[in-house]
Amino acid sequence: MEHVLLHEGAFKEISRKTHLNDVIKQVFSEIDSVEQYQHLVGSVSEVRQAFMDLQALMVHRFRSKGFELRILPAYLIYDKASSSGGTFIRIRSVRMLKNGKQANGAEACFQLFRELNIPAEYQKRALVLEKERILTNMQMSVLNTVIRQLNEAIEQMEYVNRLEKELG
């Protein structure tokens, strides 16, 4: 895969640093205690934090002086507004489309690039950047969902444990 904002091996580095593969195996293993679920929430949260750090690095790199795509009439934001606790990278435009609408989101930004006759070489690099943004946002969404499901499982297990105690 070609890269614009990510460095080669970024995902292998995260996998190694956070033991991602082991964490995924644990999610799909037999879990029978609240403590195991809680430990897993911590492990998945650690993986998610590594991806959040990667996203912040991507936005920082885009904003840095000398970055080739800074000439585009668009910028990236690091959106922390998710109720899940995760973050997402959004693309925004600094210009309006010919129809007078703000060009937010990838589709609108690329429409703006065409309207402004941005050279194809820059549009192609921006497409690579967009693929990276889509990938990291998808990964963040999956991790958020896993954490939410683990927390729901903890609540359910606590309820089952209370019932077990009542039954003796």
Backbone as CSV, one residue per row, in Angstrom:
resi,resn,N_x,N_y,N_z,CA_x,CA_y,CA_z,C_x,C_y,C_z
1,MET,0.846,-1.183,0.000,0.000,0.000,0.000,0.891,1.246,0.000
2,GLU,0.528,2.189,-0.830,1.242,3.460,-0.874,0.833,4.295,0.344
3,HIS,1.759,5.107,0.849,1.478,5.914,2.037,1.737,7.393,1.770
4,VAL,0.945,8.228,2.443,1.141,9.671,2.405,1.397,10.174,3.818
5,LEU,0.491,9.862,4.724,0.620,10.320,6.111,1.211,9.266,7.032
6,LEU,0.975,8.024,6.719,1.473,6.928,7.551,2.862,6.518,7.082
7,HIS,3.678,6.068,8.001,4.975,5.552,7.592,4.867,4.049,7.360
8,GLU,5.712,3.548,6.520,5.740,2.118,6.226,5.934,1.352,7.532
9,GLY,5.118,0.371,7.768,5.254,-0.432,8.974,4.533,0.121,10.192
10,ALA,3.731,1.170,10.029,3.036,1.774,11.177,2.124,0.765,11.868
11,PHE,1.422,-0.042,11.084,0.487,-0.995,11.674,1.216,-2.161,12.339
12,LYS,2.322,-2.596,11.741,3.122,-3.650,12.375,3.675,-3.155,13.707
13,GLU,4.074,-1.898,13.727,4.597,-1.298,14.956,3.529,-1.279,16.054
14,ILE,2.320,-0.882,15.704,1.219,-0.872,16.680,0.919,-2.289,17.138
15,SER,0.881,-3.210,16.199,0.595,-4.602,16.537,1.615,-5.157,17.515
16,ARG,2.872,-4.848,17.267,3.943,-5.338,18.139,3.883,-4.650,19.505
17,LYS,3.705,-3.337,19.498,3.727,-2.551,20.733,2.549,-2.886,21.659
18,THR,1.390,-3.149,21.074,0.184,-3.359,21.885,-0.226,-4.823,21.987
19,HIS,0.508,-5.703,21.336,0.146,-7.125,21.302,-1.254,-7.304,20.712
20,LEU,-1.532,-6.553,19.654,-2.844,-6.536,19.013,-3.354,-7.930,18.679
21,ASN,-2.517,-8.760,18.089,-2.967,-10.101,17.699,-3.403,-10.917,18.909
22,ASP,-2.668,-10.822,20.003,-3.055,-11.537,21.223,-4.374,-11.009,21.773
23,VAL,-4.550,-9.696,21.705,-5.788,-9.084,22.203,-6.977,-9.589,21.391
24,ILE,-6.835,-9.622,20.069,-7.923,-10.114,19.214,-8.223,-11.576,19.525
25,LYS,-7.188,-12.384,19.734,-7.401,-13.787,20.096,-8.179,-13.890,21.401
26,GLN,-7.859,-13.033,22.366,-8.560,-13.056,23.652,-10.033,-12.695,23.495
27,VAL,-10.315,-11.733,22.609,-11.713,-11.335,22.377,-12.517,-12.537,21.895
28,PHE,-11.894,-13.397,21.101,-12.596,-14.541,20.542,-12.267,-15.849,21.266
29,SER,-11.852,-15.730,22.514,-11.599,-16.897,23.354,-12.707,-17.015,24.392
30,GLU,-12.652,-18.095,25.134,-13.617,-18.292,26.210,-13.283,-17.341,27.358
31,ILE,-14.284,-16.588,27.779,-14.126,-15.637,28.886,-15.228,-15.963,29.880
32,ASP,-14.852,-16.175,31.138,-15.888,-16.582,32.089,-15.903,-15.787,33.388
33,SER,-15.211,-14.658,33.419,-15.254,-13.860,34.645,-15.252,-12.368,34.320
34,VAL,-15.809,-11.611,35.242,-15.830,-10.153,35.112,-14.404,-9.631,35.014
35,GLU,-13.509,-10.210,35.796,-12.120,-9.760,35.803,-11.468,-9.936,34.434
36,GLN,-11.756,-11.064,33.774,-11.198,-11.285,32.439,-11.729,-10.242,31.447
37,TYR,-13.026,-9.960,31.544,-13.606,-8.926,30.676,-12.970,-7.568,30.964
38,GLN,-12.803,-7.241,32.230,-12.210,-5.951,32.597,-10.769,-5.846,32.095
39,HIS,-10.026,-6.925,32.232,-8.649,-6.941,31.729,-8.639,-6.714,30.214
40,LEU,-9.589,-7.345,29.540,-9.674,-7.212,28.090,-10.059,-5.788,27.680
41,VAL,-10.936,-5.148,28.442,-11.270,-3.741,28.173,-9.997,-2.901,28.240
42,GLY,-9.177,-3.152,29.243,-7.916,-2.422,29.372,-6.987,-2.666,28.194
43,SER,-6.902,-3.907,27.756,-6.023,-4.246,26.628,-6.505,-3.612,25.327
44,VAL,-7.814,-3.686,25.069,-8.358,-3.096,23.843,-8.244,-1.575,23.907
45,SER,-8.429,-1.001,25.090,-8.274,0.451,25.251,-6.844,0.885,24.953
46,GLU,-5.887,0.052,25.326,-4.477,0.341,25.032,-4.231,0.335,23.520
47,VAL,-4.829,-0.622,22.830,-4.715,-0.680,21.372,-5.362,0.562,20.762
48,ARG,-6.555,0.907,21.252,-7.256,2.082,20.728,-6.422,3.340,20.939
49,GLN,-5.786,3.464,22.091,-4.952,4.634,22.356,-3.796,4.718,21.359
50,ALA,-3.233,3.579,21.006,-2.150,3.574,20.017,-2.654,4.079,18.667
51,PHE,-3.880,3.703,18.304,-4.456,4.198,17.053,-4.803,5.682,17.155
52,MET,-5.241,6.135,18.316,-5.508,7.564,18.505,-4.214,8.360,18.379
53,ASP,-3.132,7.838,18.923,-1.825,8.492,18.786,-1.406,8.551,17.315
54,LEU,-1.670,7.472,16.586,-1.346,7.435,15.164,-2.163,8.481,14.401
55,GLN,-3.450,8.590,14.725,-4.292,9.594,14.066,-3.783,11.007,14.347
56,ALA,-3.422,11.273,15.587,-2.902,12.601,15.939,-1.632,12.896,15.151
57,LEU,-0.796,11.892,14.983,0.431,12.044,14.203,0.111,12.336,12.736
58,MET,-0.908,11.675,12.201,-1.321,11.913,10.819,-1.762,13.363,10.624
59,VAL,-2.593,13.864,11.536,-3.074,15.247,11.437,-1.903,16.214,11.581
60,HIS,-1.019,15.943,12.528,0.155,16.802,12.733,1.023,16.835,11.471
61,ARG,1.233,15.682,10.883,2.060,15.625,9.669,1.410,16.421,8.546
62,PHE,0.085,16.311,8.407,-0.614,17.056,7.359,-0.435,18.559,7.548
63,ARG,-0.438,18.998,8.799,-0.341,20.428,9.101,1.093,20.953,9.076
64,SER,2.069,20.067,9.015,3.467,20.503,9.121,3.925,21.242,7.868
65,LYS,4.836,22.180,8.086,5.401,22.945,6.968,6.121,21.991,6.031
66,GLY,5.965,22.254,4.762,6.646,21.443,3.776,5.886,20.209,3.332
67,PHE,4.769,19.897,3.981,3.998,18.730,3.555,3.389,19.035,2.193
68,GLU,3.610,18.141,1.244,3.252,18.388,-0.149,1.782,18.720,-0.383
69,LEU,0.878,18.197,0.404,-0.549,18.414,0.158,-1.122,19.610,0.908
70,ARG,-0.265,20.352,1.593,-0.756,21.560,2.270,-1.257,22.605,1.289
71,ILE,-0.903,22.465,0.028,-1.373,23.419,-0.982,-2.856,23.231,-1.292
72,LEU,-3.404,22.085,-0.912,-4.816,21.819,-1.195,-5.704,22.714,-0.337
73,PRO,-6.874,23.077,-0.858,-7.803,23.905,-0.085,-8.609,23.055,0.897
74,ALA,-7.909,22.244,1.674,-8.560,21.354,2.635,-7.620,21.140,3.808
75,TYR,-8.187,20.681,4.895,-7.383,20.369,6.068,-8.017,19.192,6.797
76,LEU,-7.253,18.591,7.666,-7.736,17.475,8.477,-7.971,17.963,9.892
77,ILE,-9.012,17.412,10.518,-9.236,17.688,11.938,-9.259,16.362,12.683
78,TYR,-8.875,16.448,13.923,-8.842,15.309,14.831,-10.086,15.458,15.691
79,ASP,-11.146,14.715,15.357,-12.458,14.861,15.985,-12.546,14.004,17.240
80,LYS,-12.637,14.673,18.383,-12.718,13.972,19.671,-14.146,13.926,20.194
81,ALA,-15.116,14.255,19.352,-16.499,14.411,19.795,-17.265,13.099,19.939
82,SER,-16.643,11.989,19.666,-17.335,10.709,19.723,-17.675,10.329,21.164
83,SER,-18.913,9.907,21.376,-19.332,9.482,22.718,-18.664,8.174,23.121
84,SER,-18.077,7.486,22.160,-17.439,6.197,22.428,-16.082,6.342,23.100
85,GLY,-15.551,7.561,23.089,-14.222,7.764,23.645,-13.134,7.692,22.596
86,GLY,-13.476,7.215,21.419,-12.514,7.148,20.332,-12.472,8.455,19.569
87,THR,-11.564,8.535,18.630,-11.410,9.745,17.824,-11.450,9.376,16.346
88,PHE,-11.764,10.364,15.544,-11.836,10.154,14.102,-11.187,11.328,13.392
89,ILE,-10.628,11.066,12.219,-10.049,12.122,11.396,-11.102,12.530,10.374
90,ARG,-11.338,13.824,10.289,-12.307,14.372,9.331,-11.574,15.283,8.356
91,ILE,-12.089,15.369,7.154,-11.526,16.279,6.160,-12.488,17.446,5.979
92,ARG,-11.932,18.642,5.932,-12.725,19.864,5.786,-12.092,20.728,4.705
93,SER,-12.916,21.527,4.073,-12.435,22.430,3.038,-12.348,23.851,3.568
94,VAL,-11.448,24.618,2.991,-11.327,26.032,3.367,-12.076,26.915,2.373
95,ARG,-12.664,26.315,1.339,-13.371,27.074,0.313,-14.772,26.525,0.128
96,MET,-15.617,27.315,-0.479,-16.980,26.898,-0.803,-17.001,26.285,-2.207
97,LEU,-17.955,25.401,-2.401,-18.178,24.870,-3.739,-18.852,25.939,-4.593
98,LYS,-18.891,25.726,-5.896,-19.547,26.684,-6.791,-21.022,26.867,-6.450
99,ASN,-21.640,25.828,-5.869,-23.054,25.929,-5.505,-23.258,26.670,-4.185
100,GLY,-22.174,27.163,-3.583,-22.272,27.947,-2.358,-22.246,27.143,-1.073
101,LYS,-22.156,25.831,-1.177,-22.128,24.984,0.016,-20.695,24.789,0.494
102,GLN,-20.571,24.598,1.804,-19.263,24.290,2.379,-18.854,22.892,1.940
103,ALA,-17.622,22.725,1.541,-17.132,21.439,1.052,-16.533,20.641,2.203
104,ASN,-17.379,20.001,2.969,-16.910,19.141,4.052,-17.108,17.690,3.657
105,GLY,-16.233,16.858,4.114,-16.266,15.459,3.744,-15.461,15.240,2.479
106,ALA,-15.035,14.022,2.307,-14.143,13.698,1.195,-14.782,13.961,-0.159
107,GLU,-16.024,13.533,-0.329,-16.665,13.698,-1.634,-16.723,15.168,-2.036
108,ALA,-17.125,16.019,-1.127,-17.213,17.450,-1.421,-15.832,18.057,-1.661
109,CYS,-14.846,17.636,-0.876,-13.492,18.172,-1.066,-12.938,17.799,-2.430
110,PHE,-13.151,16.559,-2.856,-12.645,16.157,-4.164,-13.409,16.850,-5.287
111,GLN,-14.689,17.130,-5.070,-15.441,17.925,-6.042,-14.814,19.318,-6.148
112,LEU,-14.464,19.893,-5.004,-13.826,21.207,-4.990,-12.474,21.164,-5.711
113,PHE,-11.695,20.120,-5.490,-10.395,20.003,-6.156,-10.575,20.024,-7.678
114,ARG,-11.618,19.319,-8.160,-11.880,19.308,-9.602,-12.314,20.690,-10.082
115,GLU,-13.190,21.350,-9.307,-13.650,22.692,-9.685,-12.489,23.673,-9.785
116,LEU,-11.505,23.516,-8.919,-10.359,24.428,-8.893,-9.219,23.970,-9.801
117,ASN,-9.454,22.883,-10.527,-8.435,22.332,-11.428,-7.112,22.049,-10.717
118,ILE,-7.211,21.458,-9.540,-6.013,21.021,-8.819,-5.343,19.950,-9.681
119,PRO,-4.032,20.018,-9.883,-3.345,19.027,-10.724,-3.624,17.589,-10.275
120,ALA,-3.749,16.713,-11.262,-4.080,15.307,-11.007,-3.100,14.649,-10.046
121,GLU,-1.823,14.991,-10.129,-0.831,14.365,-9.242,-1.161,14.634,-7.776
122,TYR,-1.643,15.834,-7.463,-2.018,16.158,-6.086,-3.324,15.468,-5.696
123,GLN,-4.241,15.388,-6.660,-5.491,14.690,-6.374,-5.235,13.210,-6.099
124,LYS,-4.313,12.607,-6.843,-3.981,11.192,-6.622,-3.359,10.988,-5.243
125,ARG,-2.470,11.878,-4.835,-1.863,11.781,-3.501,-2.941,11.984,-2.433
126,ALA,-3.879,12.893,-2.710,-4.972,13.124,-1.762,-5.862,11.887,-1.651
127,LEU,-6.007,11.140,-2.731,-6.779,9.898,-2.674,-6.081,8.860,-1.796
128,VAL,-4.766,8.794,-1.869,-4.011,7.887,-0.991,-4.229,8.300,0.461
129,LEU,-4.147,9.597,0.715,-4.394,10.123,2.062,-5.801,9.739,2.523
130,GLU,-6.777,9.862,1.632,-8.161,9.525,1.975,-8.293,8.045,2.315
131,LYS,-7.598,7.187,1.600,-7.623,5.753,1.919,-7.063,5.504,3.319
132,GLU,-6.000,6.209,3.671,-5.421,6.070,5.015,-6.414,6.549,6.075
133,ARG,-7.092,7.655,5.787,-8.074,8.205,6.727,-9.232,7.223,6.915
134,ILE,-9.735,6.679,5.825,-10.832,5.708,5.892,-10.407,4.493,6.716
135,LEU,-9.214,3.989,6.460,-8.716,2.804,7.162,-8.611,3.040,8.666
136,THR,-7.969,4.128,9.058,-7.792,4.356,10.501,-9.123,4.659,11.184
137,ASN,-10.048,5.325,10.488,-11.371,5.566,11.075,-12.144,4.258,11.239
138,MET,-12.039,3.360,10.252,-12.703,2.065,10.359,-12.135,1.275,11.532
139,GLN,-10.818,1.282,11.661,-10.188,0.548,12.757,-10.618,1.120,14.102
140,MET,-10.705,2.441,14.190,-11.153,3.083,15.428,-12.591,2.685,15.737
141,SER,-13.427,2.651,14.728,-14.823,2.273,14.927,-14.944,0.840,15.440
142,VAL,-14.154,-0.063,14.879,-14.166,-1.463,15.335,-13.732,-1.542,16.797
143,LEU,-12.661,-0.855,17.147,-12.171,-0.877,18.534,-13.199,-0.281,19.490
144,ASN,-13.854,0.808,19.089,-14.902,1.400,19.926,-16.033,0.408,20.160
145,THR,-16.424,-0.298,19.105,-17.499,-1.284,19.218,-17.096,-2.425,20.146
146,VAL,-15.876,-2.905,20.014,-15.402,-3.995,20.879,-15.431,-3.550,22.342
147,ILE,-14.956,-2.353,22.620,-14.953,-1.855,24.005,-16.378,-1.731,24.529
148,ARG,-17.274,-1.196,23.707,-18.671,-1.059,24.133,-19.281,-2.436,24.437
149,GLN,-19.017,-3.414,23.579,-19.560,-4.754,23.788,-18.958,-5.417,25.026
150,LEU,-17.679,-5.205,25.255,-17.052,-5.762,26.459,-17.662,-5.154,27.715
151,ASN,-17.907,-3.851,27.701,-18.525,-3.203,28.863,-19.942,-3.713,29.096
152,GLU,-20.684,-3.952,28.013,-22.021,-4.537,28.162,-21.927,-5.949,28.730
153,ALA,-20.945,-6.709,28.287,-20.756,-8.068,28.804,-20.420,-8.038,30.292
154,ILE,-19.640,-7.050,30.719,-19.311,-6.915,32.146,-20.584,-6.706,32.951
155,GLU,-21.445,-5.801,32.500,-22.711,-5.555,33.207,-23.555,-6.823,33.273
156,GLN,-23.636,-7.542,32.165,-24.424,-8.769,32.132,-23.829,-9.843,33.035
157,MET,-22.508,-9.961,33.037,-21.848,-10.944,33.902,-22.052,-10.602,35.375
158,GLU,-21.989,-9.322,35.704,-22.228,-8.915,37.092,-23.645,-9.286,37.519
159,TYR,-24.605,-9.122,36.632,-25.986,-9.497,36.926,-26.088,-11.012,37.134
160,VAL,-25.478,-11.778,36.243,-25.502,-13.239,36.359,-24.831,-13.675,37.658
161,ASN,-23.728,-13.040,38.021,-23.037,-13.376,39.270,-23.918,-13.100,40.482
162,ARG,-24.668,-11.991,40.445,-25.599,-11.693,41.553,-26.676,-12.768,41.646
163,LEU,-27.203,-13.188,40.509,-28.219,-14.242,40.508,-27.659,-15.548,41.051
164,GLU,-26.421,-15.868,40.686,-25.788,-17.093,41.195,-25.683,-17.061,42.713
165,LYS,-25.300,-15.899,43.266,-25.188,-15.763,44.723,-26.544,-15.926,45.389
166,GLU,-27.578,-15.364,44.772,-28.927,-15.476,45.330,-29.395,-16.923,45.356
167,LEU,-29.025,-17.675,44.337,-29.450,-19.069,44.252,-28.609,-19.984,45.137
168,GLY,-27.460,-19.453,45.568,-26.616,-20.214,46.493,-25.803,-21.192,45.827
